[in-house]
Amino acid sequence: MDKETLQKQKFLKEFGGSLERLIYRKFQSKDAFLRETGIYKATLHDILIGKVDPQLTTLRRIADGLGVSVRELFP
């Protein structure tokens, strides 16, 4: 694996961890967050573990659900 791919994977994992903390600050559970945003459970799981690079539209739904701007999602 090349350096760029490793950096991307590291970033996505860090982003997922940061996002999970934000979710738990506002919601009692991930399920409550999912109900609020309409995001699929598998999609959120893949984002939180850094498996996928989320689409901008998904980031917008996440930010709206948390009551923050998309910019505030990034550490």
C-alpha positions as CSV (number, residue, x, y, z in Angstrom):
1,M,0.0,0.0,0.0
2,D,1.3,3.4,-0.9
3,K,1.8,6.3,1.5
4,E,-1.2,8.3,0.1
5,T,-3.5,5.3,0.7
6,L,-2.2,4.9,4.2
7,Q,-2.7,8.6,5.0
8,K,-6.3,8.4,3.6
9,Q,-7.1,5.4,5.8
10,K,-5.7,7.0,8.9
11,F,-7.7,10.2,8.2
12,L,-10.9,8.3,7.7
13,K,-10.4,6.3,10.9
14,E,-9.7,9.5,12.9
15,F,-12.7,11.2,11.3
16,G,-14.9,8.2,12.2
17,G,-13.8,8.3,15.8
18,S,-14.3,12.1,16.1
19,L,-17.8,11.7,14.5
20,E,-18.8,9.0,16.9
21,R,-17.9,11.2,19.9
22,L,-20.0,14.0,18.4
23,I,-22.9,11.7,18.0
24,Y,-22.8,10.5,21.6
25,R,-22.6,14.0,22.9
26,K,-25.9,14.9,21.3
27,F,-27.8,11.5,21.2
28,Q,-28.3,8.7,23.7
29,S,-27.4,6.1,21.1
30,K,-26.4,5.7,17.4
31,D,-30.0,4.4,16.8
32,A,-31.5,7.7,17.9
33,F,-29.1,9.5,15.6
34,L,-30.0,7.2,12.7
35,R,-33.7,7.8,13.3
36,E,-33.1,11.6,13.3
37,T,-31.0,11.6,10.0
38,G,-32.5,8.7,8.1
39,I,-29.0,7.4,7.4
40,Y,-28.7,3.6,7.0
41,K,-27.0,1.8,9.9
42,A,-24.5,0.0,7.6
43,T,-23.6,3.3,6.1
44,L,-22.9,5.0,9.5
45,H,-21.0,1.9,10.6
46,D,-18.7,2.0,7.6
47,I,-18.1,5.7,8.1
48,L,-17.3,5.3,11.8
49,I,-14.8,2.6,11.2
50,G,-13.1,4.4,8.3
51,K,-14.1,1.9,5.7
52,V,-15.7,4.4,3.3
53,D,-15.1,8.0,2.3
54,P,-18.6,9.5,2.9
55,Q,-20.3,11.5,0.1
56,L,-20.8,15.2,0.7
57,T,-24.6,14.7,0.8
58,T,-24.2,12.2,3.6
59,L,-21.9,14.6,5.5
60,R,-24.6,17.3,5.1
61,R,-27.2,15.0,6.6
62,I,-24.9,14.1,9.5
63,A,-24.1,17.7,10.1
64,D,-27.8,18.7,10.0
65,G,-28.6,15.9,12.5
66,L,-26.0,17.1,14.9
67,G,-26.9,20.8,14.5
68,V,-23.4,21.8,13.2
69,S,-21.9,22.9,9.9
70,V,-20.1,20.3,7.7
71,R,-16.8,22.1,8.5
72,E,-17.3,21.4,12.2
73,L,-17.3,17.7,11.6
74,F,-13.6,17.7,10.8
75,P,-11.0,17.6,13.6
